[in-house]
Amino acid sequence: MKVLITDHIHQEGIKLLRNSGFSVDEKYDLSKDDLKKIIGNYEALIVRSKTKVTREVIEAGNKLLVIGRAGVGLDNIDVNAAKEKNIKVINTPDVSTVSVAELVMGFMISAARFIPQATESLKKGEWEKEKFMGMELSGKTLGIVGLGRIGKALAKRAMAFDMTVIGYDPYVKSDENIKMVDLETLLKNSDFISFHVPLTDETKHMISSKEIEKMKKGVILINAARGGILDEIAIKKGMDEGIIKAVCLDVFESEKPFNTILTSEENFIGTPHIGAQTEEAQQRAGIEISKKIIEFLKGIKG
């Protein structure tokens, strides 16, 4: 059987596939039309987030049995079209948990201590010690919106910094380590708020002007989940009005091309969707998706 890989995965995963007897082709930066032309030759397709596996691509996959996403979300795969053709869709939801949780901790420390701004100041030859009066994480309250794998991993790390952790998740009734509250209570009482929910009709712009008005003055917001959960126009207004002290984003409403009005804000800290971009997470993702593809295809072959 033939496997097509169109986004870079760790070489350890590719070795596993080849050592298991599969023919593997690595073809990167394919256009949609080029992918449609060749997908009919393969039983399996492995992607990350860059390749868009549209209905057209899936319908052209006459031999396609399985699509593997080396990562968490399935936003770039038309899951319904795959289901209609009885094509299995597999992902690796656990591999980036630690990497994303650690990035959020890095964001919180950077925002609390003005690390990016102080670095930029030094690069200009300035010495502005008094300007960068920060605060400790210890004793502060972190509100976590979404208590899945990453939210719980973040809570564990925040507690190690002696933070009080409260959580909001309509699908989680209780947690032995985290005090669960409603969203309004979380907004009113949190010094930091981090978001760990998928982007759905329910969560799109779940934080806009109405919610910002309820927040504690000087709050720091972090989003390393999905762009669109925060209304960026409302966030800028909240920063300009002094309600939001800083915002840290790894994800944006517009990523390709990248565009946000928040870059004009001095206390904006951003990264280009690198939550899972660690050597460890990528190795885990490559190995795990390859193992799942191998198991599935060998099961088909009997």
BELPEWO-V903016 format. One record per backbone hydrogen bond with DSSP energy under -0.5 kcal/mol. NH is the residue of the N-H (numbers start at 1). CO is the residue of the C=O. If there is no record, write none. Layout:
nh = {NH;NH}
co = {CO;CO}
This chain:
nh = {3;4;5;6;6;7;10;13;14;15;16;17;18;19;20;21;22;23;24;25;27;27;29;35;36;37;38;39;41;42;43;44;45;46;47;53;53;54;58;59;60;61;61;62;64;65;66;67;68;69;70;70;71;77;78;79;82;83;84;85;86;87;88;88;90;92;92;95;97;100;101;102;103;104;105;106;107;108;109;110;111;112;113;114;115;118;119;120;121;122;123;124;124;125;126;131;132;132;133;134;135;139;140;142;142;143;143;144;144;145;145;146;146;152;153;154;155;156;157;158;159;160;161;161;162;163;164;166;167;168;172;173;175;179;180;181;186;187;188;189;190;191;192;193;194;195;196;200;204;205;206;206;207;208;212;213;214;215;216;218;219;219;220;221;222;223;224;229;231;232;235;236;237;238;239;240;241;242;243;244;245;245;246;247;248;249;249;250;251;254;256;259;263;264;265;268;269;271;273;273;277;278;282;283;284;285;286;287;288;289;290;291;292;293;294;295;296;297;298;299;300;301;302}
co = {23;44;25;4;46;46;282;10;10;11;12;13;14;15;16;18;17;1;22;3;5;25;6;31;32;33;34;35;38;39;2;2;66;4;68;51;76;52;54;55;56;57;58;60;61;43;43;88;45;90;47;68;69;74;53;77;78;79;80;81;83;82;65;86;67;69;71;92;94;96;97;98;99;100;101;102;103;104;105;106;107;108;109;110;110;114;115;116;117;118;119;120;121;122;121;128;128;129;131;132;112;162;137;140;164;141;192;142;166;143;194;144;168;148;149;150;151;152;153;154;155;156;157;158;159;158;140;142;179;144;169;171;178;165;178;167;182;183;184;185;186;141;141;220;143;222;145;198;200;228;203;229;229;206;208;209;211;212;187;243;216;243;191;246;193;248;195;226;207;230;231;232;233;234;235;236;237;239;238;238;219;243;219;267;221;247;269;223;223;259;257;254;260;261;262;265;247;249;250;271;274;276;278;279;280;281;282;283;284;285;286;287;288;289;290;291;292;293;294;295;296;297;298}
